[in-house]
């Protein structure tokens, strides 16, 4: 399987979620959710044949987090797919924010499956052996299996600490775009939550029509049946909003995925920033050493230094000492020049790989968001048509009175 896009060779799904109870690392009882990963070879089944039984294993959300952290450290030039939210955010007020709520757990299950499918279809990530083992091997201590070199962990943590003075225009533009996209999606999600609250109220208040028409029908003979039927249509309309808004949450989750994707984009920009910073610091260090060598060779001191003051107070060093220091500096300068060449090559390779993945991501983003917005608009149109149909039915009931 390794060596090609994993999804072409393997069917992957997160089939179900289950609530478990156990003791955590500090020996305290806790309730948590586990998710069943199913995999099977992506082979065509002969007509009338039975598909092979899937291989299965359970994973906690924290294990998905560990896998994603590993991918961030190992592939800093790739926009790593985000995980679904750990706790519900941007929800309309009637929706539960409890992370053990069945509806939220189901949406998270869908999000985790989407994460695995994104990784398994990526031309680089899909070939990682740890990804394959995550899907197929039961490992009770996954954190011990996924090995992070200490230097990579440190690099991941300090990416945000430095600001490079030589930040390329393309990456600067990408970072700016990512910040703006983050702001726009946040606004969309907040507007959508407010609209959902209003729509929920409008639908539910139609239940009052149903109650009033039902009460009215009890005192009428000629009009009773028509009023009763109209009231029934209003009750049906009022009850429909719960399923409608639950379906709408899935479209909101698609927007949230790209809200979290913006963090992945910024992570790639920060890594480029760090590489540029290291290159700049290496160049400054090399310039300083060359200046030291020139001062030793000519005896001229261009800037104030402790060594210069020491020489004036206690006398000049011997010719032999100076030649030894010059030889040491020449060796250090040579090593510094090699280091700069390596760092410059690393920077160029990072830019090439990162921009290839950025172009892939842009195509994916445009396609996904366009489809999500179209589907959302279709759902809104359908919802409005149902409202028109309810009132058309009510009109027919009134006509028959």
N, C-alpha and C positions, 0 to 999 in steps of 0.2 A: 504493500500500500504506500509505503514511504517513497517519494519521488514523483508523485502526481497529486492533483487536487484530491483531497481525501473524500470529498462528497461524491466523487464519481465512482468510488469503490465501495462506499459504505453508506447505508441509510442510518440517519441519526435522529433520535427524537427524545424529548423529555416527556415521558408518557403520563406520569401522574405525580402527585405530591402526597406526603403522608406526615402526620403530626407525631412526633416522638417525645418521650420524656427520659431524661438521663442526667448524670452529674457532669458539671463543667470542670474546667481546669482547677478551680478553687474548691472543688468537692461540694458545690451547691447544686440543688435540684433545679433543672430548667426545662422548659418546653420549647422545642424547636421544630423546624420543618425540614424534611429531606425530600429529594427529588429523584425519581427513577429514570436513569438514562438507559435507553434501549438502542442497541446497534445490531445491524445484520448486513451481510454482504449485499451490495446493490447488483444482484443478478436477476436476469429475467426469469420468471417462473413459467414453465410450460403450461399450456392451456389445460385446465383440469388438475394441475399440480397444486401442492401445498407449499406456501412460503416457509423458508427455514425459520425455526424458532429464534427469536432475538436473544443476544447476550444482554444481561441486565446488571446494573449496579446502582447503589444509592449514593448520592452526594448531598452534602449540606451546602447552603449558600456560601459559607465561609471558604469552602474548598474551591468554589468557582472564583471567589475573590483572590485566592492564592494563585490559581492558574493565571488569572489576568495580570497579577503583579509580576509573575515570572515572564509573561510575554512582554510587558512593558520594559523590564530590565534587559531582556535578551534581544529584543527588536526595537531599539529606540527610534529607528527611522520609519516605523510603520504606525499608521493610525489604528490603534488597537480597538476593536469593537467594545462598546461599553456594556456593563451589566445592567439589568433592570434595577430600579430603585429598591433600596433596602426597606424603606418605609414610605408609605403613600404620601405624595406631595401634590399640591395644586388640585385638590379634590373639592367638589361641590359639597356643601355642608351635610347633606343627607348620606354621603358615602363614608363608610367606616375607614379610619386611618390606622386601624389595628393591623400589625403585620402578620397576625395569625387569622385574620378574617378570610373565610373561604374564597370570596370573590377576588380579594387582593392576592391570595396565594395562587389562584388560577391564572391571574394576569402575569404574576411573576414567573410561573411555570412556562407560559408562552414566551416571556422575555428571555428566560434562560435557554430555552430551545433555540430561539432566534440567535442568541449569542454564539452557541455551539455551531449553528449552521453558517454564521458569518465567518467564524474561524476556519471551519472545515472547507469552505469554498474559497478561502484566500490563497493566492498562488504561493505564498511563502509560509504563512502560519500553518497551513494544512500539512506541511511536510515535517513539522516538528515532532520529535519522538515523544516528548512529554505530553503533547496534546493527544497523541494516539494512546498513550498509557493512561491518561486521565479518563478516556472514553472506555477503555477495555480492561484495566487492571484494578482490582480491589486493593486499595492501600489504606490501612488504618491510620498511618502517620504520614500523610501526604507531604507535610512540610519538611520532613526529613528526606523525602525522595527527591523533591524539587530543590536542587542545590543552587544557591545564589553566591557567586564569588563576592567576597566582601567589598572589593573595590567597586563592583557594579552597584551594589546597594548604596554605598556612599555617594556614588555619582548620581544615582536616582534621587537621593535626598537633597543634594546641594544644587540641583538644576535651577532652583528658583532663587539662589543667593547672589548670582552675579549678573551684571548687565553688560553685555558686550558693546564696545564702541564701534565694532565693525559688523553689525548685524545686517545680513543681505536684504536687499530691497524686496525680493520675492517672499522671503519668510516674514518680513515685517508686515507686508501686505496681507499675507495669510493669517497672521496673528490678529491683525486689525479686523479682518473679515470674520474670524472666529468669534471675537468679542462681540461684534455687532449681531451676528447670527444668534449667539447666546441670548442677547438682550431681546431680540425680536421674538424668539421662541418662548422665552419667559413671559413676555407680554401676551402672546397668543394663548398660552396655557391659563393665564390669569383671567383673560377676557372670556375664554371658553368656560371656566369654572363659574364665573358670574352669570353668563348666559344660561348655563345648565340649572343654576339655582332659580332663575326667573322662569324658565320653561317648566321646570318641575312644579312651581307654584301655579302656573297657568293651567297645566294639565290637571293637577289635583283639585283645583277649585271647580273644574267641570263636574266633579263628583257631587257638588252641591246642587247643580242642575238636576242630576239624576235623582237625588233625594227629594227635591222640591216637586219634580214631575211625578214621582211615585206617590207622594202624599196628595198631590192634586188629583191624580187619577182615582184615588179612593172615594172622592166626593162627586165624581162625574159619572154619568151613565153613557151618554153618546160619545164623549171624548176620552173616556177612561182608557180604552185599549191603546189608542194612539199615544196618549201621554205616557203610559207605562212602557211602551216600546221605545219611545224617545228617551226616557229616563235610562233604560237599559243601554242604549247606545252611548249615552254620556258616561255611565259607569265604566263601560268597556274602554272608552277613550281615556278616562282618568287613570285606570289601572295600567295602561300600556306604557306610561312614561318610565316605569322602573326598568323594564327590559330595554327600552330605547336608550336610556342614559348608560346602562351597563354596557351596551354595544358601543356607545360613544367613547367609553373609557379606553377601548382598544385603539381607537384612532388617536386619543390623547397620548397613549403609551408610545405610539410611533413617533409623535413629536418629541416626547421625552427622550427617546433613544438618541435623537440628533441633538438634543440639549446636552446630553452626556457626551456625545461624540465631540462636541466643541472642546471639552477638556482634553480629549485624546489628541486633537489637533494642536492644542497649545503645548502639550507635552513634547511633541515632535519639535515645535519651535524652540522650546526651552533647551532641548538637547543640542540643537544646532547652535544656540546661543552659547552654551557651555563649551562646545568644541572651538568656536571662534575665540572665546575668552582665553582658553588654554593656549591657542596658537599665538594670540597677541602677547600673552605673558612670556612665552618662550622666546618670541622675537625681541622683547624688551630686555630679557635676561642676557641674550646673545649680544645685543648692542652694548650693554654695560660691561660685559667681559672683554669685548674688543677694545673698549675705551680703556679699561684697566691695563690691558697688554700694551697699548700705545703709550700710556703714561709711564709704565715701567721701562719701556724701550727708550723713550726720549728723556725721561726724568722730569717732564713737565706735568704738573697737577692742575687739571682744568677746574675741578670743583673742590669745595671744602670736604675733607674726610678725616676720620680719626687717625688713619694710617699716616696721612700727610702731616698732621700735627705731631704725631709720635716721632716721625723722622726729623722734624725740626728741633724737637726737644732733646732727643737722645741720639741723634746722628743718623746718617744714611746707612742702609744695609749694604753688605758686601756684594761685590760683583757676582760671586758664586751663588749667593742667596737670590739675587735678582734674576739670574739666569734660570735658577730652579723654579722660581715663581712663574716666569714667562713660559717655560716648558709646560708647566701644569696648566696654565691658562690656555695655551695652544691646544692641548689635549681636550680641555673642557669646551673650547670653542668648536672644535671638530665634532665633538659629541652633540653639542647644541645645534649645529647645522644639520646633522643627521636627524635629530629629534624634530626639528622644524619641517624637514622634508616629509618625515613620517606623519606628523600631525596635519600637514597640508594635504597629503594624499588621503588621510582619514576623513578630512573635512570634505574633499571633493567626492569621495566615495559615498559619504553620508548624504550629501546634497543630491547626487544622482539617484540613489536608492529611495530617498525620501520623496523626491519629486515624482518618481514613477508611481509610488503608492498614493501620493496626493492626487494625481490625475485619475487614478483608478477610483479613489474615494469620491471625487467630484462627480464622476459619471454615476456612481451608485447613489449618491445623495440626491442629485437632480431627479433621477428615476423614482426613487422611493418617496420623496416628498411630493412630487407631482401626483403619483398614484394615491398617496394618503389624502391629499387635499381633494382630489377628484372623488374618491370614495366617501369622504366626509360630506362633500356637497351633495352627492347622490343620496346619502342617508338623510340629509336635511330636507331634500326635495320629497323623498318618500314619506318622511314624517309629516310634511305639510299636506301631501296628498291624502294621507290617512285622516287628517283633521277635516279636510274638505269632504271626504267620503262620509265621515261621521255626521257632519251637519247636513249633507245631502240626504242621508238616511233619515235623520230627524225631520227634515222637510217633508219627505214622503209620508212619514208617520202623521205629521200635522195635516197633510192633504187628505188623509183617509179619515180624519175625525168627522 
